[in-house]
């Protein structure tokens, strides 16, 4: 039933159920697992397609209720028998932008893999439970007494879609649309709804006012349709944002509480629309293993529009808690991913959005209609009678039709003005064409809608007065809805359907019109701003509704179109509408959600487990000689709150500062005679001096190429014959791109250059990085002995062999020699947020890793030189696997300030570093910080978790030493 022709009020749950076709080349096309174009998946898709037709049962005629959406299977029939059937008139729950099915099925997801298992469950007689959570239940409830309720079932697109999903036991959770403050009424309504497989969420009037009328309808809905945030009474509105958003979160939590009560392990939870953007987070916080999908039935705006929303961060992060996020069209999916990358700084991938190794699938799932229901309706005597009446009434005139909610986004004034221009330019058509405009009133208590109604009435009256006669008028305007029979008849007699939405999620009216045009084969004029344009664009005449002249010309083209062209256009659209149905859409989403969860579980198994802090602390206390290797940036640094500003606070983030809560724990650990602490960082020496000069530890700067104890001088550990001829030419390239990329910067270190574009525009930064790499490879470094290391927002050029893993053996050798270490190192804790290139340090220490695969330098020489600025001499680059020996250099003068970095050297065998290790597997703890794809054994999610662990470690060590001292004292006594 037409979502725009039926019912009077805007439904709370289905404001825009529409969609468009998604190109098959779309990176967000549903591919079942992210491997678009895979022959296996295509074969499985075809196999499942045939299987679906093999096991589907034909629809059975319903003589009792011809308007009912006929179930496509036995399970659907049982579902309908429980109360889901459509009445003769459309209901409020059906009044949305739902207008259209999606062509995205051109990129139809293969129904295989875990999907096949999902279907096999049904063939064995088992059903998967599906909890559909939407703002409104598909019923209208009226109280008839203290404990008596009457329920009227709605015939919305979502209900029709779920009717055809096989092997699913579906229940609906939502608000019943009425305030029920007393417990007696709540219990009675709950019992009545249970018979319809519905579960109510009870919201009080204040919550409804702030959450639904306030945040949903006055903030999110206008913003998502490009109308912007409220402009009037700006100060008052700004003050209300916070209270309305608080109500929004409370309401979402109330929905979540009801879900908790009815959830069983293995259930699929499908959240719908912008009313429940906070719900996925509430559900995942309760149980991380819940299968949660979220689908938006409106457009999702571009990131430049969305970022004006004050609560932009919380809503995006909440939606990303879902396993699968669905949209009507590829454009909406692309906008969502762009918002996540530009506002949250996350990585967009061909499959969706990745955050610290966790992938949220993002895809386009075009919705459709139950086309068979419309085709069957045309055969009913009542509809045929309506068709005959309308044919006789408008004999000799072409019929144009518009069916819309009376809403700002529907473009009704633009449509009528375009028709007026057509009549002006084509006077011979004045008495040969009539426009029937069905404008269903909505939100009649809102001043903006009252103003729109007056404007439309004024334009219609002017045009009818100008072009009408005593016997006929060019526009018939109805401010009401039509019943299903009358609507189908009207679709059938129409020659041209005119959809001029200024912004529409889908607009299924176009689909319903096509479904009823089997014999007449009329023409569809469709706004390019409706989601349906992407799926019906080939058969429809696409227009920009803001261009009145273009729409007027399209009307003339449609009215004068040859029968051959009309038939070709209709054939394309009819095939799409009858193939890609609402049931197909729902089945695809549920199956894809199951598939996504199964793949996520496989990925999760590859993520390192969390650091077992108690075990690490116990082994630390039992060991005799410990080595702690700590990274600096994003490991020991103070977090900077960016408040969602694009690129964050660049000045604060660029100035690396030690976390203030770490000073005490670090000091305690460094003072322990049996513990050696090394801070190993890619940062410059001056940065480490500034932050760690007060501690008794070792500092290793620039990936370990420079080393010093905090009470000594800097020395270089780099190979002696390191070739640095490439430095000047690479510097010119970095300067060039820094000048041309706003908010980018580069660091010139002794052995590397780092260009960082974290704070630049995300897309522009990536393009510039790609261009920079082309410049580098074809010029300055084409024959140089360098490595190019790409971070998430950086490009680093460093000499070959400059990695933390390659340097650690030389560092250990120097430490062993300087401290005359005799006791073997029997405990190693390595924590850092290292780039993949530097994760060889984890492998170096791992006793269980094959020794031949570790960083094992061969014989060679390197000097701990005292050269100006620590610069190595030029020469051929040393192979990555060289094992240098240290040669004696002239004695260093007294240590100078960190700004003038002097270097010293000593004479010993570097192999002393690895020879002093006596490490067993249970005493080695490598831990990546915030990098879930890592060679490390364990994981800590953030620097805050590092701080908490080191504080706990320092406290335990202090208590252990105190206890040991007391024991020794008692022993002496």
Secondary structure, DSSP 8 states (H G I E B T S, - for coil): --TTTS-SS--SS-S--------TT-TTS--SSS-TT-HHHHHHHHHHHHHHHHH-------SS-TTS---SSHHHHHHHHTT----SS--GGG-SS-----GGGGG-----THHHHHHHHHHTT--EEEEEEEEE-SEEEEEEETTEEEEEE---HHHHHHHT-TTEEEEEEEE-SS---SHHHHHHHHHHHHTTTEEE----HHHIIIIIIIIIIIIIHHHHTT--S--TTHHHHHHHHHHHHHHHHHHHHHHHHHHHHH--TT-EEEEESGGGTTHHHHHHHH-TT-EEEEE--S----HHHHTTSTTHHHHHHHHTTSSEEEESSHHHHHHHHHHHHHHS--EEETTEEEETTEEEEEEE------HHHHHHHTTSHHHHHHHHHHHHHTTTSEEEEEEEES-GGG-HHHHHHHHHHHHHH-GGGTTTEEEEEEEE---TTSHHHHHHHHHHHHHHHHHHHHH--SS--SEEEESS---HHHHHHHHHH-SEEEE--SSBS--THHHHHHHT-TTT--EEEEETTBTTHHHHTTTSEEE-TT-HHHHHHHHHHHHT--HHHHHHHHHHHHHHHHHS-HHHHHHHHHHHHHHHHHHHHHHHTTS-EE--HHHHHHHHHH-SSEEEEE--TTTTB-----TT-TT--HHHHHS--B-TTHHHHHHHHHH-TTEEEEEE-SS-HHHHHHHHTTSSSEEEEGGGTEEEETTS-EEE-S-TT---TTHHHHHHHHHHHHHHSTT-EEEE-SSEEEEE-TTS-HHHHHHHHHHHHHHHHHTTTSSSSEEEEE-SSEEEEEETT-SHHHHHHHHHHHHHHHHT--S-B-EEEEEE---GGGTHHHHHH-TTS-GGGS---EEEE------GGG-----S---TTEEEE--------S---TTS--EE-----TTHHHHTB---GGGEEEEEES-SS-SSSEEE-SHHHHHHHHHHHHHHHHHHHHHHHHHHHHHH-
